[in-house]
Amino acid sequence: MKKLLPIAVMGLLMGGQAFAKVCDVRAAGAVGDGKTKDTAALQKAIDECAAAGGGTVQFKPGTYLTGPIEVKSNITIDLQTGATILGSQERKDYPRRVEMREMWIQPLVGVVNAKNVTIHGGGTLDGNGQPWWDEAHTVKGSGLYQGSNEHPRPMLLLIDHSSHVQVEGITVQNSAFWQIVPYYSDDLTFKKLRILAPEHSPNTDAIDPFASSHILIDHVFSSIGDDNIAIKSGVIDSPGPDSPSHDITITDCEFERGHGLSIGSELSGGAYNIHAERVHFKGTDQGIRIKSNRDRGAQIYGMTFKDITMEDVKTPILISEYYPKTVPDGVVAAAPIGRLTPFFHDFTIENVTATGATNAGYIVGLPESPVKNVVLKNVKISAKKHMIVMYAQVTGSNVSVTSEDGKPTEVAPNATFAIQ
């Protein structure tokens, strides 16, 4: 029996491998010439693998023009080097759907109510977003559309009420709207990604976890037109109930162009246990950015940012409860505490070096809800303008802020800034 056991185990393992189906999208009818719409063939390949209990859907080199497709449980998308999934630019290809309590448009790639999904390889997921951006610029401020950032557009990759999802090694680019969006999902990994969009492409956030948890964002490069990361958990004037975003780790990332590593602004579900370490910013508008307002807040706490370097970042540290403003206009009276009042507390910012900044930073709370227990350790910032602290409690050690305007910080009478 001792000799037979390994053979029996090997047979079981080989049997298990035999059921791991491989579905080539070209065998399902995809052309991959960048002109023919391959939507039906791509979905057919995915569905065939799903019907077999799972498997690998292969995208060999080629450009696969498509409308929305949906990835099912136990599916691996093998997007090989030289393969591109290219979004259709025709609005009719994207049905409308209610999402995030607003009318949105179906994403290009959806992982919906699924588990055990992997998207990997050396290929590209391309939203082909130029006409959507042009239209968004045209209608901005017109009032033509309500919600959806004034213009409904498809996200590129939406992970919706799903778990155990990994996206690794691919390039994600040119989304019409937010690029990667985990929505009410858990246990997700985003690793070794390049996420790209032109500087002035509107709302092309790289990764936007929304009411999601246990996420690792590791070795991601992003250069886009909005937030490099934006952690959210609700909507403006949310009727509730909402769920928090929590236990999110961001490591060894590089962010160029964009609005920085953001928590907010829509945070009516709360956010906690957010940790960022070994992140390099170059040329972004902001670095560390925590933002909300009286109409979209909750408990926001337990954030650590460590071993951060910044070059030519306009504002290295921006913590404000007045979004979209940074500081209030004139004297602001305290408002009644409500369900959507933001409460910012327990943030640690450690081992941060920023050079070439415009504004050293802002730490600005509300009179009825000051920012509490911000700890700065080993922080060195050089900027044209000083740091502003209002309705906030800041402590720390070994902090150096140098500014060309002659004063490192401006601390309002309603704030404390106790640095050893």
LINKA-V365485 format. One record per residue. N is the residue number from 1. RES is the residue in three letters. PSI is psi in degrees with one decimal (999 if undefined). Layout:
[[N;RES;PSI] [N;RES;PSI]]
This chain:
[[1;MET;-34.6] [2;LYS;-32.2] [3;LYS;-31.5] [4;LEU;-27.6] [5;LEU;-48.3] [6;PRO;-34.5] [7;ILE;-39.5] [8;ALA;-42.8] [9;VAL;-41.0] [10;MET;-38.8] [11;GLY;-40.6] [12;LEU;-41.9] [13;LEU;-42.6] [14;MET;-36.9] [15;GLY;-39.7] [16;GLY;-38.2] [17;GLN;-30.3] [18;ALA;-25.6] [19;PHE;0.1] [20;ALA;92.7] [21;LYS;143.5] [22;VAL;125.5] [23;CYS;110.2] [24;ASP;125.6] [25;VAL;-28.0] [26;ARG;-36.9] [27;ALA;-25.2] [28;ALA;0.6] [29;GLY;0.6] [30;ALA;142.1] [31;VAL;-44.2] [32;GLY;30.6] [33;ASP;1.7] [34;GLY;-0.6] [35;LYS;-40.1] [36;THR;133.3] [37;LYS;119.7] [38;ASP;15.4] [39;THR;-52.0] [40;ALA;-40.1] [41;ALA;-41.2] [42;LEU;-44.4] [43;GLN;-35.2] [44;LYS;-44.7] [45;ALA;-43.7] [46;ILE;-45.7] [47;ASP;-35.8] [48;GLU;-43.6] [49;CYS;-41.5] [50;ALA;-39.0] [51;ALA;-25.1] [52;ALA;5.0] [53;GLY;0.0] [54;GLY;169.1] [55;GLY;-166.4] [56;THR;126.9] [57;VAL;115.5] [58;GLN;129.3] [59;PHE;98.8] [60;LYS;167.7] [61;PRO;135.6] [62;GLY;170.9] [63;THR;115.7] [64;TYR;97.9] [65;LEU;130.5] [66;THR;154.5] [67;GLY;-163.6] [68;PRO;138.1] [69;ILE;155.8] [70;GLU;128.1] [71;VAL;133.4] [72;LYS;175.6] [73;SER;149.3] [74;ASN;31.0] [75;ILE;135.9] [76;THR;123.8] [77;ILE;113.2] [78;ASP;92.8] [79;LEU;93.3] [80;GLN;158.7] [81;THR;128.6] [82;GLY;-4.5] [83;ALA;136.0] [84;THR;127.7] [85;ILE;114.2] [86;LEU;124.1] [87;GLY;138.8] [88;SER;146.8] [89;GLN;7.0] [90;GLU;120.0] [91;ARG;-34.1] [92;LYS;-17.9] [93;ASP;-9.4] [94;TYR;97.6] [95;PRO;152.4] [96;ARG;150.5] [97;ARG;151.5] [98;VAL;123.6] [99;GLU;143.9] [100;MET;34.7] [101;ARG;18.2] [102;GLU;168.3] [103;MET;115.6] [104;TRP;-169.8] [105;ILE;142.8] [106;GLN;135.8] [107;PRO;163.5] [108;LEU;-49.3] [109;VAL;122.9] [110;GLY;134.2] [111;VAL;101.0] [112;VAL;123.3] [113;ASN;46.0] [114;ALA;164.6] [115;LYS;158.4] [116;ASN;61.8] [117;VAL;135.3] [118;THR;135.4] [119;ILE;114.4] [120;HIS;177.4] [121;GLY;-165.7] [122;GLY;14.0] [123;GLY;-166.1] [124;THR;137.2] [125;LEU;112.6] [126;ASP;119.5] [127;GLY;-13.8] [128;ASN;45.8] [129;GLY;0.8] [130;GLN;-48.9] [131;PRO;-30.5] [132;TRP;-40.1] [133;TRP;-43.5] [134;ASP;-43.6] [135;GLU;-38.9] [136;ALA;-41.3] [137;HIS;-37.1] [138;THR;-42.2] [139;VAL;-7.4] [140;LYS;127.3] [141;GLY;0.5] [142;SER;-20.5] [143;GLY;7.8] [144;LEU;-38.7] [145;TYR;142.5] [146;GLN;138.5] [147;GLY;-168.3] [148;SER;36.2] [149;ASN;37.8] [150;GLU;2.0] [151;HIS;104.8] [152;PRO;128.7] [153;ARG;154.4] [154;PRO;136.7] [155;MET;164.8] [156;LEU;-51.0] [157;LEU;112.0] [158;LEU;123.7] [159;ILE;103.4] [160;ASP;115.3] [161;HIS;50.3] [162;SER;167.8] [163;SER;159.2] [164;HIS;60.6] [165;VAL;133.9] [166;GLN;132.0] [167;VAL;120.4] [168;GLU;136.5] [169;GLY;-7.9] [170;ILE;168.9] [171;THR;132.1] [172;VAL;124.3] [173;GLN;156.4] [174;ASN;38.9] [175;SER;146.3] [176;ALA;-27.4] [177;PHE;-146.4] [178;TRP;143.7] [179;GLN;-58.6] [180;ILE;124.1] [181;VAL;101.5] [182;PRO;125.1] [183;TYR;114.1] [184;TYR;50.3] [185;SER;164.7] [186;ASP;148.3] [187;ASP;73.2] [188;LEU;144.8] [189;THR;129.9] [190;PHE;113.4] [191;LYS;137.5] [192;LYS;51.6] [193;LEU;151.6] [194;ARG;122.9] [195;ILE;118.6] [196;LEU;146.4] [197;ALA;154.8] [198;PRO;156.1] [199;GLU;-36.8] [200;HIS;19.2] [201;SER;121.5] [202;PRO;134.7] [203;ASN;29.0] [204;THR;48.8] [205;ASP;145.2] [206;ALA;-60.4] [207;ILE;123.9] [208;ASP;83.4] [209;PRO;128.1] [210;PHE;114.0] [211;ALA;45.0] [212;SER;165.2] [213;SER;160.8] [214;HIS;65.5] [215;ILE;135.8] [216;LEU;125.1] [217;ILE;108.4] [218;ASP;131.6] [219;HIS;52.9] [220;VAL;129.8] [221;PHE;129.0] [222;SER;139.0] [223;SER;106.3] [224;ILE;-167.9] [225;GLY;2.9] [226;ASP;-140.8] [227;ASP;134.0] [228;ASN;-38.5] [229;ILE;140.6] [230;ALA;108.4] [231;ILE;121.7] [232;LYS;167.8] [233;SER;23.1] [234;GLY;-168.2] [235;VAL;166.9] [236;ILE;135.4] [237;ASP;37.8] [238;SER;132.9] [239;PRO;-11.1] [240;GLY;175.3] [241;PRO;158.6] [242;ASP;160.0] [243;SER;148.2] [244;PRO;160.5] [245;SER;133.4] [246;HIS;160.9] [247;ASP;63.2] [248;ILE;127.2] [249;THR;131.7] [250;ILE;116.1] [251;THR;144.1] [252;ASP;47.5] [253;CYS;160.0] [254;GLU;125.9] [255;PHE;119.6] [256;GLU;149.8] [257;ARG;133.2] [258;GLY;-173.8] [259;HIS;14.5] [260;GLY;-172.5] [261;LEU;105.5] [262;SER;142.0] [263;ILE;113.9] [264;GLY;-174.0] [265;SER;-22.3] [266;GLU;104.2] [267;LEU;33.2] [268;SER;-12.9] [269;GLY;-8.7] [270;GLY;167.6] [271;ALA;139.7] [272;TYR;163.0] [273;ASN;58.4] [274;ILE;124.8] [275;HIS;127.1] [276;ALA;134.1] [277;GLU;139.6] [278;ARG;61.0] [279;VAL;134.8] [280;HIS;128.3] [281;PHE;137.8] [282;LYS;109.1] [283;GLY;14.9] [284;THR;162.2] [285;ASP;-43.7] [286;GLN;166.5] [287;GLY;-92.6] [288;ILE;121.9] [289;ARG;114.0] [290;ILE;120.4] [291;LYS;140.1] [292;SER;-167.9] [293;ASN;174.0] [294;ARG;-17.7] [295;ASP;12.3] [296;ARG;23.1] [297;GLY;-179.3] [298;ALA;-154.8] [299;GLN;117.4] [300;ILE;109.8] [301;TYR;171.5] [302;GLY;49.1] [303;MET;134.3] [304;THR;137.5] [305;PHE;117.6] [306;LYS;142.4] [307;ASP;61.9] [308;ILE;134.4] [309;THR;144.1] [310;MET;134.0] [311;GLU;125.2] [312;ASP;37.7] [313;VAL;128.6] [314;LYS;-45.9] [315;THR;103.3] [316;PRO;-39.5] [317;ILE;121.0] [318;LEU;108.1] [319;ILE;114.1] [320;SER;137.6] [321;GLU;21.3] [322;TYR;16.2] [323;TYR;137.9] [324;PRO;-4.2] [325;LYS;165.3] [326;THR;-46.0] [327;VAL;153.9] [328;PRO;159.1] [329;ASP;109.7] [330;GLY;-157.1] [331;VAL;130.3] [332;VAL;128.3] [333;ALA;151.8] [334;ALA;140.2] [335;ALA;159.3] [336;PRO;142.8] [337;ILE;131.5] [338;GLY;-177.1] [339;ARG;-27.0] [340;LEU;10.6] [341;THR;129.0] [342;PRO;137.2] [343;PHE;104.5] [344;PHE;125.3] [345;HIS;155.5] [346;ASP;66.5] [347;PHE;133.5] [348;THR;126.2] [349;ILE;115.3] [350;GLU;139.2] [351;ASN;61.9] [352;VAL;130.2] [353;THR;125.8] [354;ALA;127.0] [355;THR;151.3] [356;GLY;25.4] [357;ALA;158.4] [358;THR;-55.1] [359;ASN;129.3] [360;ALA;-38.1] [361;GLY;170.9] [362;TYR;133.1] [363;ILE;100.6] [364;VAL;116.4] [365;GLY;-180.0] [366;LEU;152.0] [367;PRO;-34.3] [368;GLU;-9.5] [369;SER;73.7] [370;PRO;153.2] [371;VAL;127.7] [372;LYS;144.3] [373;ASN;55.8] [374;VAL;124.0] [375;VAL;123.0] [376;LEU;127.3] [377;LYS;127.9] [378;ASN;56.4] [379;VAL;127.9] [380;LYS;116.9] [381;ILE;131.6] [382;SER;129.8] [383;ALA;167.5] [384;LYS;-38.2] [385;LYS;156.2] [386;HIS;175.5] [387;MET;140.3] [388;ILE;130.9] [389;VAL;121.5] [390;MET;139.0] [391;TYR;56.2] [392;ALA;153.6] [393;GLN;112.0] [394;VAL;131.4] [395;THR;170.4] [396;GLY;-170.7] [397;SER;150.9] [398;ASN;55.1] [399;VAL;128.0] [400;SER;115.8] [401;VAL;117.1] [402;THR;135.5] [403;SER;151.3] [404;GLU;-16.7] [405;ASP;4.9] [406;GLY;-3.3] [407;LYS;134.6] [408;PRO;-39.1] [409;THR;152.4] [410;GLU;109.6] [411;VAL;118.8] [412;ALA;157.0] [413;PRO;-23.1] [414;ASN;9.6] [415;ALA;162.9] [416;THR;143.4] [417;PHE;87.0] [418;ALA;97.9] [419;ILE;128.3] [420;GLN;999]]
